Amino acid sequence: NLGPGFDCLGLALGVYDEVAVTVTGDGVRVSVTGEAADQVPLDERHLVARAIARGLEHAGVAAAGLHLECTNTIPHSRGLGSSAAAVVAGLAAASGLLVAAGRAALTEGELVQLSGEFEGHPDNAAASVLGGGVVTWMDEQGGYFARRLALHPELVATSFVPAVESSTAVTRGLLPDAVPRADAIFNLSRTALAVVALTTDPDSLLAATEDRLHQGYRAPAMPETAALVAA
């Protein structure tokens, strides 16, 4: 989720979870290794399993049972979009199962829509679907949409992963329902500039990361991260 483009601009990183799925006789069994392996449910409540079920339901089919083997590399509750990646992995697995059964794969548009419904906003999920940088938006009918950006070749991503976890529900709860008009205009300009910086003018990137919609409100909950951003 890219700074001023809150819920609208996303970026995919080269960090991958792996999911292997086997159709079985009945029930859902999940085995997990890696990040947060001891913190997630190991049955049909697992996020990847729920996403697989949703993808199959969307296509009008169901599996009697599933065995999932998940290898987690993306840190959980650290702001790196692990939940969105898990949802997209599950939907991609569902798409693979459909193809194996002789049915059509889920389209990129369907993957963006279905994963966006899980998240409630499409930025992280669409980046996981399309790769690279994305611009996303929603319509009033509940549609989720995305377009991929052709990133400038000089851009290199570096992740600073916090040592402490932060709940999305908690950090979203810190945000006000309304912001001053000046702050809204400020973020509009920085979001537009971010697209320019990401695609054609990386020298503008530092100015393009300034934000007044969410980072300041969340700073007290993550002081080390706020200090790093300020520095």
Secondary structure as UniProt FT lines:
FT   TURN            3..4
FT   TURN            6..8
FT   STRAND          9..11
FT   STRAND          18..24
FT   STRAND          27..34
FT   TURN            35..38
FT   TURN            44..45
FT   HELIX           47..58
FT   TURN            59..60
FT   STRAND          65..72
FT   HELIX           82..100
FT   TURN            101..102
FT   HELIX           108..119
FT   HELIX           123..130
FT   STRAND          133..138
FT   TURN            140..141
FT   STRAND          144..149
FT   TURN            153..154
FT   HELIX           168..173
FT   HELIX           181..199
FT   HELIX           202..204
FT   HELIX           205..208
FT   HELIX           215..218
FT   HELIX           219..221
FT   HELIX           223..230
//
